[in-house]
Amino acid sequence: MPDFRIRGMDRADKPHLRIYYPSVTTYRISEAAELLGVSDDTVRRWVDSGALAAADDDAGRSVIAGTDLAALAVERARTPDDPAAGSSSARNRLPGLVTGILSDTVMSQVELQAGPFRLVSLMSTEAVRELGLEVGSRAVAVVKATTVLVETPRAQR
């Protein structure tokens, strides 16, 4: 089991660094950046500024506790304002940009880019016309589902 040591332990100017124990899921800087959708440099700046705690693993690589990463992701998550939003029981509203439409006489496939997420909706071609959807137009994906599946990555071999 790795013995996580605090980076810069003898330096009082880095109080945001803390000791992580082996049972804590950790992520390297590059992994954290990928999960947050930012650059490695941005994560390093957050660590240096104290916005995100980091430690060194046995190999001397900077690692971030999964719990700290999750807290930062929630703190920094912000759904863009949707001024057209009315009353609805659906809480999952994802404003975005239409990036593709594939239509036949009856049905259409509409692709929407909502931040880092690509969403695909199947709807009638009549609905596409009535909504005035075209590539480049703004739209909001409203998701109302009774089931959400969560997967974990396959173990590295």
PyMOL commands that set and color helices and strands:
alter all, ss='L'
color gray80, all
select helices_A, chain A and resi 29-36+40-49+66-76+125-131
alter helices_A, ss='H'
color red, helices_A
select strands_A, chain A and resi 26-28+55-56+62-65+92-103+107-114+117-124+138-143
alter strands_A, ss='S'
color yellow, strands_A
deselect
rebuild
show_as cartoon
